[in-house]
């Protein structure tokens, strides 16, 4: 069994030099054993669900109400997510339309063995639409 150290070239290559300062921290979560796939890594669908939740935070705030996911433009898994990783989800609104909002989300893992070091594991671009109580699209309120 091999061990990974902070000086291994592969580890140094994937450690993020810093967390994004152009995005807001919108969610932090620790995956558990029930969230694993057949390989023992965290199931990609679980990560996607968390990204969707994290991505909806800023649009819901801007829309001042309900939003629904209407598109996932891009979703990239860069590194596996492991049980016990501390995942930090950062989001930034990249586009605001009349009824829709597009958000960029980046996910960083703080490994149990690399406390204080963050590895970018996932990034995605999602679009949400503001909806009313009947589930119909509605105009996003303009800022005062």
Secondary structure, DSSP 8 states (H G I E B T S, - for coil): -----TTSHHHHHHB-SS--SSSEEEEEEE--GGGB-TTSSB-HHHHHHHHHHHHHHHHHHHHTS-EEEEEEEEEEE-S---TT-EEEEEEEEEEE-SSEEEEEEEEEEE-GGGTT--EEEEEEEEEEEEB-TTS-B-------
